[in-house]
């Protein structure tokens, strides 16, 4: 990991820690209460909220569940890919190939790449709505 990447990771951990602290405070619970619910020590949670620790995938999942967050979003905030997403990429060569081609395509700006990913996400949700209509789930 380069010094720049390490710096970005430290900033990301600090931002996610602040985010988790604000969620906990909004919920009106103490670190002790959160620790008891998640079976995690208060000192560890304190370090997590101050941006000093990178949690395990299991703890990210548990935090997302506890705070009723989108699991993939929380993994993304930590700069990690969930095991579910990684497994899906691994098992689907066309998906893997498409994502890799988009990532390597020098003709595309970062904004254009993000627009493609956003459009893929939108197509997925449109598909879900359509199959819901077919199945009478309106």
C-alpha positions, 0 to 999 in steps of 0.5 A, spaced: 500 500 500 502 506 497 503 512 502 497 516 498 493 509 499 494 509 506 492 516 507 486 515 504 484 509 508 486 513 514 481 519 512 476 513 510 476 510 517 475 517 520 469 519 516 466 512 517 468 512 525 464 519 525 458 516 521 457 510 526 458 515 532 453 519 529 448 513 528 449 511 535 448 518 538 442 519 534 439 512 537 441 514 544 445 509 546 452 508 549 458 505 547 457 500 552 450 498 550 452 498 543 458 493 545 453 489 549 448 488 543 454 486 538 458 482 543 464 487 542 468 491 547 467 498 549 475 500 547 474 496 541 468 500 539 471 507 541 477 505 537 472 504 531 468 510 532 475 514 532 477 511 526 483 507 529 480 500 527 478 496 521 472 492 523 472 485 520 467 483 515 462 480 520 462 486 524 460 490 518 455 486 517 452 486 524 453 494 524 449 494 518 444 490 521 444 493 528 443 500 525 438 498 519 443 500 514 444 497 507 450 492 508 453 494 501 453 501 502 457 500 509 462 495 506 463 501 501 464 506 506 470 502 509 473 501 502 471 494 502 467 489 498 462 484 501 463 477 501 457 476 497 459 481 492 466 478 491 462 471 490 458 474 485 463 477 481 467 470 482 461 466 479 459 470 473 465 471 468 461 476 464 459 480 470 467 480 472 469 481 465 464 487 464 466 490 470 474 489 469 473 492 461 469 498 464 475 499 469 480 499 464 477 503 459 482 509 458 476 512 454 472 513 459 472 518 465 471 516 472 464 520 472 463 516 466 464 509 469 460 511 475 454 513 470 455 506 467 455 503 474 449 507 476 445 505 470 447 498 471 444 499 478 437 502 475 436 497 470 436 492 475 431 496 479 427 497 473 427 489 472 425 488 479 419 492 478 417 489 471 418 482 474 413 484 480 408 487 475 408 480 471 407 476 478 402 481 480 406 484 486 404 491 484 
